[in-house]
C-alpha cells in the first residue's frame, strides 16, 4: 500500500510517498526558515504565500524521486491540524485535488499523531508505549495501548518546550530558530545557574515552562543592567539542564506507573542532543527510541505513516468534506 503524505501546517511544504507504513520512497521538504529568520519567527501570511508558490514543485519532486506515478498511490494522507489555518488549507486542498483526479481515498491526520508515528519508520512500535511529545507548540505525555489509540496523561499549562527555547534564544541574541542553537551552545557551557525545575514534584504528568523562561530572561536582564560578564553558553546549559530534568523525570515516572514496553520521543525537540542523552541514560530498563533527525521536524513521511495506520483502523477515508482546524486535540483522532 503506497500512501502519499502532505504536510503544510506551518512553514515547511512537504510531500512524501511511503510504502506499507514503513518504507520511505521519497520525502521532499521545502523549508521557509531562511525567509522567516528575518522576522524572528513564522509570519502566517508569508508562510501561506510560500506554500502556494512551492507546493506543485514539491509534489512533482516527491513523485519523481519515488519512481512511481499518481495512479500507483493507494491513499492520500494530509495534515488537518493543529497549525496555521492558511497554511493547512493549502495542503488540504492540494491533497483533495490529487484524491479527486485519481480517485484515491483521502484521510486527515492530526499533526501530533504524525510526530508520534515518525518513530514507526525506523523502529517497530510495541504496545503499550509512552510518547513524550516535545515541539514548538506542544509538550505532552501520551499513552498508547494499541495503534491509533491515544490517551493524554499530561500537557503543558503554558509555554511548550520549543516555544520556551525560542524565547530564551531571542533574549540571548541568537537567531531564529533558537532551539538548535541553544542545544549546540549548551554542550559548550556549564550548569552554573540554579534555575528552577517547575512542577518536577507535582505528583502529576503536567508541565509548566513559563516561569522558568521568565527566570532565565530576568537573570539575563539583571546581569545586563549591572554590566556583569556572563557566558551565553552557560545560560544555555543551565536552561537546558532544568528543562530536560523535568521532561526526563516525568517521563520516567509515567513509564513506570503504566508499565509500558517502550518510550518514544516525538516532535522537533526530539532532535535535542541534551534530551536524547539524558533520557537514554535515565531509562535503562526498556527501549527508548527517537526518530531520525530528518523525521523530527515537520515532514510528510510521518503524516503518511500515521495515515496508513489510521486508515487500517477506520477502514475508510474521510471524504471531500475534510477541513482544517488551527486547534485540534489528539483525542479527536480516535
FENJONOR-V951180 format. One record per residue. N is the residue number from 1. PHI is phi in degrees with one decimal (* if undefined). D_LAST is the distance of its C-alpha to the last C-alpha in Angstrom with 2 decimals. Layout:
BEGIN
n:N phi:PHI d_last:D_LAST
n:N phi:PHI d_last:D_LAST
END
This chain:
BEGIN
n:1 phi:* d_last:21.82
n:2 phi:-101.1 d_last:22.48
n:3 phi:-111.7 d_last:19.77
n:4 phi:-92.5 d_last:20.98
n:5 phi:-103.9 d_last:19.14
n:6 phi:-130.1 d_last:20.11
n:7 phi:-130.6 d_last:19.92
n:8 phi:-149.9 d_last:21.86
n:9 phi:-73.9 d_last:20.14
n:10 phi:-138.5 d_last:23.36
n:11 phi:-120.8 d_last:26.66
n:12 phi:-117.6 d_last:25.96
n:13 phi:-99.6 d_last:25.96
n:14 phi:-138.9 d_last:24.51
n:15 phi:-135.9 d_last:24.07
n:16 phi:-140.0 d_last:23.50
n:17 phi:-119.7 d_last:23.76
n:18 phi:-129.8 d_last:22.15
n:19 phi:-98.9 d_last:22.94
n:20 phi:55.1 d_last:20.69
n:21 phi:66.1 d_last:18.32
n:22 phi:-142.9 d_last:21.32
n:23 phi:-90.2 d_last:24.56
n:24 phi:-81.4 d_last:24.92
n:25 phi:-84.0 d_last:27.46
n:26 phi:-161.9 d_last:27.67
n:27 phi:-151.9 d_last:26.13
n:28 phi:-92.5 d_last:28.10
n:29 phi:-130.9 d_last:27.80
n:30 phi:-105.6 d_last:30.06
n:31 phi:-90.5 d_last:30.26
n:32 phi:-111.0 d_last:31.73
n:33 phi:-55.2 d_last:32.64
n:34 phi:-63.1 d_last:36.36
n:35 phi:-71.7 d_last:36.13
n:36 phi:-82.0 d_last:34.32
n:37 phi:-58.2 d_last:36.41
n:38 phi:-65.5 d_last:39.24
n:39 phi:-103.0 d_last:37.22
n:40 phi:76.3 d_last:35.86
n:41 phi:168.7 d_last:32.23
n:42 phi:-77.5 d_last:30.07
n:43 phi:-98.2 d_last:31.48
n:44 phi:-52.8 d_last:28.77
n:45 phi:-64.7 d_last:31.25
n:46 phi:-65.3 d_last:32.82
n:47 phi:-58.4 d_last:29.50
n:48 phi:-60.9 d_last:28.68
n:49 phi:-62.0 d_last:32.16
n:50 phi:-68.3 d_last:31.99
n:51 phi:-61.2 d_last:28.77
n:52 phi:-60.5 d_last:30.64
n:53 phi:-67.1 d_last:33.65
n:54 phi:-107.2 d_last:32.03
n:55 phi:-66.6 d_last:29.00
n:56 phi:-63.9 d_last:31.09
n:57 phi:-62.8 d_last:32.96
n:58 phi:-67.2 d_last:29.88
n:59 phi:-58.3 d_last:28.55
n:60 phi:-62.1 d_last:32.02
n:61 phi:-64.4 d_last:32.33
n:62 phi:-64.8 d_last:29.04
n:63 phi:-63.8 d_last:30.06
n:64 phi:-64.2 d_last:33.58
n:65 phi:-67.9 d_last:32.73
n:66 phi:-73.2 d_last:30.38
n:67 phi:71.6 d_last:33.26
n:68 phi:-127.5 d_last:31.37
n:69 phi:-116.7 d_last:31.39
n:70 phi:-58.4 d_last:28.74
n:71 phi:-67.6 d_last:29.19
n:72 phi:-83.7 d_last:28.00
n:73 phi:-79.9 d_last:24.44
n:74 phi:-100.3 d_last:21.80
n:75 phi:-157.1 d_last:18.75
n:76 phi:-112.6 d_last:18.53
n:77 phi:-113.7 d_last:15.64
n:78 phi:-136.4 d_last:16.14
n:79 phi:-67.5 d_last:15.11
n:80 phi:-110.8 d_last:14.20
n:81 phi:154.7 d_last:14.32
n:82 phi:-76.2 d_last:15.37
n:83 phi:162.9 d_last:18.98
n:84 phi:-75.2 d_last:22.27
n:85 phi:-60.2 d_last:21.69
n:86 phi:-62.5 d_last:24.82
n:87 phi:-66.9 d_last:23.93
n:88 phi:-57.2 d_last:20.37
n:89 phi:-64.8 d_last:21.85
n:90 phi:-66.3 d_last:24.41
n:91 phi:-65.9 d_last:22.02
n:92 phi:-63.3 d_last:19.84
n:93 phi:-66.4 d_last:23.07
n:94 phi:-64.9 d_last:24.51
n:95 phi:-64.1 d_last:21.53
n:96 phi:-64.2 d_last:21.92
n:97 phi:-62.0 d_last:25.61
n:98 phi:-63.5 d_last:25.13
n:99 phi:-60.4 d_last:22.65
n:100 phi:-71.0 d_last:25.08
n:101 phi:-63.6 d_last:28.24
n:102 phi:-112.7 d_last:27.34
n:103 phi:54.1 d_last:25.11
n:104 phi:-111.8 d_last:22.15
n:105 phi:-56.7 d_last:18.50
n:106 phi:-121.4 d_last:16.60
n:107 phi:-138.9 d_last:13.02
n:108 phi:-92.9 d_last:11.80
n:109 phi:-127.5 d_last:10.65
n:110 phi:-72.5 d_last:10.18
n:111 phi:-55.7 d_last:13.50
n:112 phi:-69.8 d_last:12.87
n:113 phi:-59.4 d_last:10.42
n:114 phi:-60.7 d_last:13.51
n:115 phi:-60.0 d_last:15.85
n:116 phi:-62.3 d_last:14.32
n:117 phi:-75.9 d_last:14.51
n:118 phi:-59.2 d_last:18.05
n:119 phi:-67.7 d_last:19.10
n:120 phi:-74.6 d_last:18.31
n:121 phi:-68.7 d_last:21.11
n:122 phi:-111.4 d_last:23.91
n:123 phi:-132.8 d_last:22.57
n:124 phi:-77.5 d_last:20.81
n:125 phi:-87.2 d_last:17.75
n:126 phi:-111.6 d_last:18.69
n:127 phi:-104.0 d_last:16.52
n:128 phi:-73.6 d_last:16.30
n:129 phi:-132.8 d_last:16.62
n:130 phi:-115.4 d_last:16.86
n:131 phi:-111.1 d_last:16.22
n:132 phi:-95.7 d_last:18.62
n:133 phi:-99.5 d_last:17.59
n:134 phi:-134.2 d_last:20.85
n:135 phi:-150.9 d_last:21.59
n:136 phi:-67.9 d_last:23.53
n:137 phi:-118.5 d_last:20.92
n:138 phi:-142.2 d_last:18.77
n:139 phi:-141.4 d_last:19.64
n:140 phi:-143.8 d_last:16.93
n:141 phi:-112.2 d_last:16.65
n:142 phi:-125.3 d_last:13.29
n:143 phi:-96.2 d_last:13.16
n:144 phi:-121.2 d_last:11.42
n:145 phi:-93.1 d_last:12.50
n:146 phi:-161.4 d_last:11.39
n:147 phi:-58.3 d_last:10.09
n:148 phi:55.8 d_last:6.72
n:149 phi:-129.2 d_last:6.18
n:150 phi:-115.9 d_last:7.28
n:151 phi:-123.7 d_last:9.79
n:152 phi:-77.9 d_last:12.11
n:153 phi:-89.9 d_last:15.62
n:154 phi:-172.8 d_last:17.63
n:155 phi:-154.2 d_last:18.34
n:156 phi:-77.8 d_last:21.50
n:157 phi:-86.0 d_last:23.23
n:158 phi:-148.4 d_last:25.09
n:159 phi:-71.3 d_last:25.80
n:160 phi:-77.1 d_last:23.50
n:161 phi:-58.8 d_last:25.45
n:162 phi:-62.0 d_last:26.06
n:163 phi:-63.9 d_last:27.15
n:164 phi:-62.8 d_last:29.60
n:165 phi:-58.2 d_last:30.95
n:166 phi:-65.5 d_last:31.66
n:167 phi:-70.1 d_last:33.35
n:168 phi:-65.3 d_last:35.49
n:169 phi:-60.5 d_last:36.40
n:170 phi:-61.8 d_last:37.54
n:171 phi:-66.0 d_last:39.84
n:172 phi:-81.5 d_last:41.24
n:173 phi:85.2 d_last:42.18
n:174 phi:-89.8 d_last:39.75
n:175 phi:-85.9 d_last:38.39
n:176 phi:-76.4 d_last:34.83
n:177 phi:-78.9 d_last:32.50
n:178 phi:-81.3 d_last:33.79
n:179 phi:-53.9 d_last:31.40
n:180 phi:-61.3 d_last:32.86
n:181 phi:-71.6 d_last:36.35
n:182 phi:-61.8 d_last:35.87
n:183 phi:-61.5 d_last:34.61
n:184 phi:-65.3 d_last:37.64
n:185 phi:-68.3 d_last:40.15
n:186 phi:-59.4 d_last:38.74
n:187 phi:-69.8 d_last:39.93
n:188 phi:-103.9 d_last:43.39
n:189 phi:-104.4 d_last:43.58
n:190 phi:-121.5 d_last:44.16
n:191 phi:-85.3 d_last:42.20
n:192 phi:-107.0 d_last:45.02
n:193 phi:-104.2 d_last:43.33
n:194 phi:-86.0 d_last:41.97
n:195 phi:-77.2 d_last:38.73
n:196 phi:-68.5 d_last:36.55
n:197 phi:-109.7 d_last:33.46
n:198 phi:-62.2 d_last:31.36
n:199 phi:61.6 d_last:29.37
n:200 phi:-67.2 d_last:30.02
n:201 phi:-118.3 d_last:31.06
n:202 phi:-77.0 d_last:28.91
n:203 phi:83.9 d_last:27.51
n:204 phi:-133.6 d_last:23.86
n:205 phi:-114.0 d_last:21.53
n:206 phi:-93.6 d_last:21.88
n:207 phi:-129.3 d_last:24.04
n:208 phi:-153.9 d_last:26.65
n:209 phi:-122.3 d_last:28.66
n:210 phi:-64.7 d_last:30.47
n:211 phi:-66.5 d_last:33.38
n:212 phi:-62.5 d_last:33.85
n:213 phi:-58.1 d_last:33.87
n:214 phi:-64.9 d_last:36.45
n:215 phi:-61.6 d_last:38.51
n:216 phi:-63.7 d_last:38.82
n:217 phi:-63.4 d_last:39.69
n:218 phi:-66.2 d_last:42.25
n:219 phi:-64.0 d_last:43.96
n:220 phi:-60.5 d_last:44.25
n:221 phi:-62.1 d_last:45.69
n:222 phi:-64.6 d_last:48.22
n:223 phi:-64.6 d_last:49.39
n:224 phi:-64.4 d_last:49.87
n:225 phi:-63.5 d_last:51.83
n:226 phi:-90.2 d_last:54.06
n:227 phi:56.6 d_last:54.50
n:228 phi:-89.3 d_last:53.53
n:229 phi:-76.1 d_last:52.65
n:230 phi:-155.1 d_last:49.26
n:231 phi:-106.4 d_last:47.37
n:232 phi:-57.3 d_last:44.12
n:233 phi:-62.3 d_last:42.98
n:234 phi:-69.3 d_last:43.50
n:235 phi:-60.6 d_last:41.31
n:236 phi:-63.0 d_last:38.55
n:237 phi:-65.7 d_last:38.93
n:238 phi:-65.7 d_last:39.06
n:239 phi:-64.6 d_last:36.01
n:240 phi:-65.6 d_last:33.98
n:241 phi:-62.4 d_last:35.14
n:242 phi:-64.8 d_last:33.99
n:243 phi:-63.0 d_last:30.50
n:244 phi:-69.2 d_last:29.96
n:245 phi:-59.1 d_last:31.45
n:246 phi:-66.6 d_last:28.77
n:247 phi:-60.2 d_last:25.85
n:248 phi:-69.1 d_last:27.26
n:249 phi:-60.1 d_last:28.26
n:250 phi:-70.9 d_last:24.89
n:251 phi:-64.6 d_last:23.09
n:252 phi:-63.1 d_last:25.70
n:253 phi:-62.8 d_last:25.51
n:254 phi:-66.9 d_last:21.76
n:255 phi:-61.2 d_last:22.13
n:256 phi:-72.4 d_last:24.95
n:257 phi:-63.9 d_last:23.42
n:258 phi:-97.4 d_last:20.32
n:259 phi:49.1 d_last:22.44
n:260 phi:-78.1 d_last:20.27
n:261 phi:-96.2 d_last:21.72
n:262 phi:-160.3 d_last:21.33
n:263 phi:-117.7 d_last:20.80
n:264 phi:-122.6 d_last:19.70
n:265 phi:-113.5 d_last:20.57
n:266 phi:-136.1 d_last:18.85
n:267 phi:104.0 d_last:19.91
n:268 phi:-57.2 d_last:23.38
n:269 phi:-74.5 d_last:25.00
n:270 phi:-63.5 d_last:24.16
n:271 phi:-79.8 d_last:27.31
n:272 phi:-64.0 d_last:29.40
n:273 phi:-67.1 d_last:32.11
n:274 phi:-63.7 d_last:32.85
n:275 phi:-67.4 d_last:29.33
n:276 phi:-57.0 d_last:29.18
n:277 phi:-67.3 d_last:32.53
n:278 phi:-68.5 d_last:32.01
n:279 phi:-71.7 d_last:28.68
n:280 phi:-68.2 d_last:30.00
n:281 phi:-77.3 d_last:33.15
n:282 phi:-82.5 d_last:31.52
n:283 phi:-110.4 d_last:29.02
n:284 phi:-117.1 d_last:31.09
n:285 phi:-95.6 d_last:29.93
n:286 phi:-157.9 d_last:26.76
n:287 phi:-65.8 d_last:25.84
n:288 phi:-122.5 d_last:24.86
n:289 phi:-117.6 d_last:23.66
n:290 phi:-128.8 d_last:23.69
n:291 phi:-69.1 d_last:23.02
n:292 phi:-57.7 d_last:26.26
n:293 phi:-52.3 d_last:27.56
n:294 phi:-66.5 d_last:26.93
n:295 phi:-104.4 d_last:23.17
n:296 phi:-75.9 d_last:22.95
n:297 phi:-79.1 d_last:23.54
n:298 phi:-58.9 d_last:21.67
n:299 phi:-156.9 d_last:21.86
n:300 phi:-85.7 d_last:20.42
n:301 phi:-60.3 d_last:20.44
n:302 phi:-65.0 d_last:17.43
n:303 phi:-70.6 d_last:15.56
n:304 phi:-64.6 d_last:16.88
n:305 phi:-64.6 d_last:15.83
n:306 phi:-61.8 d_last:12.17
n:307 phi:-62.3 d_last:12.36
n:308 phi:-58.8 d_last:14.05
n:309 phi:-73.7 d_last:11.50
n:310 phi:-66.8 d_last:8.61
n:311 phi:-65.4 d_last:11.35
n:312 phi:-63.5 d_last:12.42
n:313 phi:-73.6 d_last:9.29
n:314 phi:-79.1 d_last:9.21
n:315 phi:84.0 d_last:12.96
n:316 phi:-159.7 d_last:13.63
n:317 phi:-85.0 d_last:13.66
n:318 phi:-101.8 d_last:13.00
n:319 phi:83.6 d_last:16.73
n:320 phi:-85.9 d_last:19.23
n:321 phi:-83.2 d_last:18.07
n:322 phi:-53.3 d_last:15.64
n:323 phi:-138.4 d_last:16.67
n:324 phi:-100.7 d_last:16.64
n:325 phi:-146.4 d_last:16.20
n:326 phi:-70.0 d_last:18.16
n:327 phi:-124.1 d_last:15.83
n:328 phi:-155.2 d_last:12.07
n:329 phi:-77.5 d_last:10.33
n:330 phi:-60.5 d_last:8.06
n:331 phi:-63.9 d_last:5.93
n:332 phi:-70.1 d_last:5.59
n:333 phi:-81.1 d_last:3.79
n:334 phi:-76.5 d_last:0.00
END
